[in-house]
């Protein structure tokens, strides 16, 4: 008998054990420093060189590219290796699912990736390490080496649209899966959060794993409040066992 397709929507809470702070939780970055939100808002970023300089400096100082996958990321990859069909839809931009061993083709990055940069003019892309090396060498706001345009991380900033192709693929997975696990997400940011409702409407077993209540808890078949680093691996082991 074919194993059910398991879809996971993962948010910032899945990566906090890797040392990457969340944004909207009780101690989230936006609550601690509302000004920081400007650094990842497209309008401010494109229109203010000082915002760009601060943004590059923050990215260089944060050292997020050095983060390692944690037990939750590894558990997702282990579920996939066990033979269960798995697809990951992530709101995170850290690339840790892939580093943990999830095949890149099975991970949809709704908000892009912080591991690459993109030129806003000619759209050339490259590894973020290269841009950060230029910042470290003294270029406070490194321009595109090809056309001189403004570089930004290959993430979806506030004020930018999600990639409609990626969003369409995510919606198809939400409609087609038999189990939908929303983990470490406040489920407050649309349209990503809406995928939870789509899955439930199409008959998926809905499991919400999050420390704080979410708007979709009432739709869920199961709600888990325990810490994600232990709760998600235990949950996924249960799914692997059938």
C-alpha positions in Angstrom: 0.0 0.0 0.0 1.3 3.4 -0.9 2.5 5.6 2.0 0.7 8.9 2.5 2.3 12.1 1.2 3.5 14.1 4.1 3.8 17.9 3.6 5.6 20.1 6.2 5.2 23.8 6.4 8.1 25.0 8.5 8.6 28.4 10.0 11.2 30.2 12.1 10.6 28.1 15.2 12.2 25.1 13.4 15.5 27.0 13.1 15.7 28.7 16.5 17.6 25.7 18.0 20.2 26.4 15.3 20.8 29.8 16.7 18.7 31.7 14.2 16.2 34.0 16.0 12.6 34.1 15.0 10.9 37.4 14.0 7.4 37.5 15.4 7.6 35.4 18.6 7.5 36.9 22.1 11.2 37.6 21.9 11.3 38.0 18.1 13.6 40.4 16.3 10.8 42.7 15.1 9.4 43.1 18.6 12.9 43.9 20.0 13.9 46.3 17.3 11.1 47.6 15.0 13.7 49.6 13.0 15.3 46.3 11.9 12.2 45.6 9.8 13.3 48.4 7.5 16.5 46.5 6.7 14.4 43.8 4.9 11.7 46.1 3.4 12.2 46.5 -0.3 11.1 50.1 -0.6 13.5 51.2 2.2 16.3 49.0 1.0 16.2 50.2 -2.6 15.7 53.9 -1.7 18.3 54.4 1.1 22.0 53.6 0.8 22.4 53.8 4.6 19.7 51.1 5.0 21.6 48.9 2.6 24.9 49.4 4.4 23.2 48.5 7.7 21.6 45.5 6.1 24.9 44.2 4.8 26.6 44.9 8.1 23.8 43.0 10.0 24.1 40.1 7.6 27.8 39.9 7.9 27.8 40.2 11.7 25.0 37.7 12.2 27.0 34.9 10.6 23.7 33.0 9.8 25.4 31.1 7.0 27.4 29.3 9.6 24.3 27.8 11.3 24.0 24.0 11.4 20.9 21.9 11.1 19.3 20.8 14.3 17.3 17.8 15.4 14.1 19.0 13.7 15.8 19.4 10.3 17.5 16.1 10.6 14.2 14.4 11.6 12.5 15.7 8.4 15.4 14.3 6.3 15.3 11.0 8.1 11.5 10.7 7.4 12.2 11.2 3.7 15.0 8.6 3.7 12.7 6.1 5.4 10.7 5.9 2.2 7.8 8.2 3.1 7.0 10.7 0.4 7.9 14.1 1.9 7.7 17.6 0.6 8.9 20.6 2.6 7.3 24.1 2.1 9.4 26.5 4.2 9.1 30.1 5.2 12.7 30.0 6.2 15.5 31.3 4.1 18.4 29.5 5.9 18.8 26.4 3.6 19.1 24.2 6.7 16.6 21.5 5.4 18.9 20.9 2.4 22.0 20.9 4.6 20.4 18.3 6.8 19.9 16.0 3.8 16.6 16.9 2.2 16.9 16.8 -1.6 16.7 20.4 -2.8 14.0 19.4 -5.4 11.7 18.4 -2.5 12.1 21.7 -0.7 10.0 24.8 -1.7 11.5 28.0 -0.3 8.5 30.4 -0.3 10.6 33.4 0.9 13.7 32.6 -1.2 17.2 31.9 0.1 19.7 33.9 2.1 22.5 31.7 0.7 22.5 33.6 -2.6 22.4 37.2 -3.7 20.6 38.6 -6.7 21.1 41.8 -8.7 18.0 43.9 -8.8 18.9 45.2 -12.3 20.3 42.4 -14.3 19.1 39.5 -12.1 22.4 37.7 -12.0 22.7 35.5 -8.9 25.7 34.2 -6.9 26.7 32.7 -3.5 26.1 35.0 -0.6 29.6 34.1 0.7 31.1 36.1 -2.2 29.1 39.2 -1.4 29.9 39.0 2.3 33.6 38.6 1.5 33.4 41.9 -0.3 31.7 43.5 2.7 34.4 42.1 5.0 37.0 43.6 2.6 35.5 47.1 3.0 32.7 47.4 0.5 29.8 48.6 2.7 27.2 48.3 -0.1 28.7 46.1 -2.8 27.3 46.8 -6.3 26.8 44.1 -9.0 30.2 43.4 -10.7 28.4 42.8 -14.0 26.2 45.9 -14.3 26.8 48.0 -11.2 23.2 47.5 -10.0 22.0 47.1 -6.4 22.5 43.7 -4.9 20.1 42.2 -2.4 19.8 38.7 -0.8 17.8 36.3 -2.9 15.0 36.5 -0.3 11.5 37.9 -0.6 11.6 41.2 1.3 8.6 42.9 2.8 6.9 44.6 -0.1 7.9 42.0 -2.7 5.6 39.3 -4.2 6.2 35.7 -3.6 7.3 33.7 -6.7 4.0 32.7 -8.2 5.5 29.4 -9.6 6.8 28.4 -6.2 3.5 29.4 -4.5 1.5 27.4 -7.1 3.6 24.3 -6.5 3.1 24.7 -2.7 -0.7 25.0 -3.2 -0.7 21.8 -5.3 1.2 20.0 -2.5 -1.2 21.3 0.1 -4.2 20.0 -2.0 -2.7 16.6 -2.7 -1.1 15.6 0.6 -2.7 13.2 3.1 -0.8 14.7 6.2 0.0 18.4 6.6 2.3 19.3 9.5 2.7 23.0 10.3 5.8 23.4 12.5 7.3 26.4 14.1 5.1 28.9 12.3 2.8 31.6 13.8 0.6 30.9 10.8 -0.1 34.6 10.6 1.8 35.5 7.4 -0.3 35.1 4.2 -0.3 33.5 1.7 1.9 30.9 3.3 -0.4 30.4 6.3 -3.3 29.9 4.0 -1.8 26.6 2.8 -2.7 25.1 6.1 -6.4 25.8 5.5 -6.1 24.5 1.9 -4.7 21.2 3.2 -7.5 20.9 5.8 -10.2 21.7 3.2 -8.9 19.0 0.9 -9.0 16.3 3.6 -5.5 16.2 5.0 -4.8 15.3 8.6 -3.6 18.6 10.0 -1.0 18.7 12.8 0.1 22.0 14.3 3.4 22.0 16.2 4.0 25.5 17.7 4.8 27.0 21.1 2.2 29.7 20.7 -1.5 29.4 19.6 -2.1 29.9 15.9 -5.2 31.0 13.9 -5.5 27.4 12.5 -5.5 25.5 15.8 -9.3 24.9 15.7 -8.9 23.3 12.3 -6.2 20.9 13.4 -6.6 17.2 14.2 -3.7 17.5 16.6 -2.0 20.5 18.3 1.5 20.1 19.9 2.9 22.8 22.2 6.1 20.9 23.3 9.5 22.2 22.2 10.0 21.6 18.5 13.5 20.1 18.9 11.9 17.1 20.7 8.3 17.2 19.6 8.8 17.2 15.8 11.3 14.2 15.7 8.9 12.2 17.9 6.0 13.0 15.7 7.8 12.2 12.5 9.1 8.9 13.9 5.5 8.0 14.5 4.5 8.9 10.9 7.4 6.8 9.6 6.2 3.8 11.6 2.8 4.2 10.1 
